[in-house]
Amino acid sequence: MRPGPATIGSAIRIAVIDSGVNPDHPHVGNVESGIDFCSDPEGEPIRSRDAVDCIGHGTAITGVIHWHAPTAVVCPIRIFQETLEAPASRLLAALEWAIDNAADAHGAAPAIDVIHLSLGLRAKRFKQPLLDICRRADRKNILIVAAARATGEPVYPAVFDTVIGVSDLSESHMDDLVYYPDSPVEFGAHPQPRPLPGLPQHLNFRGASFAAAHLTGLAAAILFEEPEASPQDVR
């Protein structure tokens, strides 16, 4: 039995660690106020209650997730400010907060079912700290979905066995999903967000982060129908 916060008929709660979310975007719904992680002058993460998206990336990610799972509730955790770059310390702090401190509207914590990561790290010095955090999430039945650039590339945490890694499936359609049973990055999915009126799709965002968002949405839809499913069941 899954001891996490999901119950039959309840919304699945997803932490999206990215650039925040614009809650007024037409592709977006069911978004909480969220939280922001930035850095102090010494490079240490500091937290505030500002998760408004200044880039558009996290909003597009959330739009993909809600396309597959419209009833899901997104908790935006902003680590990207003006560019899609952030120090590893912010990612680690954001993951820790999502696992241990993300309270729902009623004050219950932990209350996250899925963590979406549009990013990954290649430096080996961060492998063990990330692995420890992901294992703790798995013990709490929190599913982590993470982007990877290619099926064989050692990007952390996408290659961990407690994480569902997703790569860019080029020349694919929105609903396409491929499983690679012999790869540490197990899935490939469509690499683009939902189309925007008046914007040619080739000018829109593109990449493995959106492939991961498609799988995050599909996973949330599974958990909504099967609330007792463990992360391994969803996989």
GIRA-V60178 format. One record per backbone hydrogen bond with DSSP energy under -0.5 kcal/mol. CO is the residue of the C=O (numbers start at 1). NH is the residue of the N-H. Records with the same first field share a line. If there is no record, write none. Layout:
# GIRA-V60178
CO=NH  NH
This chain:
# GIRA-V60178
1=3
7=10
12=14  73
13=113  114
14=16  75
15=17  116
16=18  77
17=118
18=79  80
19=54
21=23
22=25
25=28
30=74
35=78
36=48
38=46
40=43
44=40
46=38
48=36  50
51=21
56=60
57=61
58=62
59=63
60=64
61=65
62=66
63=67
64=68
65=69
69=72
72=74
73=14
74=32  76
75=16
76=35  78
77=18  79
78=37
83=85
87=90  91
88=92
89=93
90=94
91=95
92=96
93=97
94=98
95=99
96=100
97=101  102
101=103
102=111
104=107
108=104
113=143
114=15
115=145
116=17
117=147
121=156
123=126
124=127  128
126=130
127=131
128=132
129=133
130=134
131=135
132=136
133=137
134=138
135=139
136=140
137=140  142
138=141
141=143
143=115
144=164
145=117
146=166
150=153
151=185
153=155
155=159
156=121
157=160
160=163
162=144
163=165
164=146
165=187
166=148
167=189
168=170
173=176
176=190
178=188
179=181
180=183
184=186
186=180
187=167
188=178
189=169
191=207
196=199
198=200
199=196
200=203
201=204
205=193
207=210  211
208=212
209=213
210=214
211=215
212=216
213=217
214=218
215=219
216=220
217=221
218=222
219=223
220=224
221=225
222=226
224=9
226=229
230=234
231=235
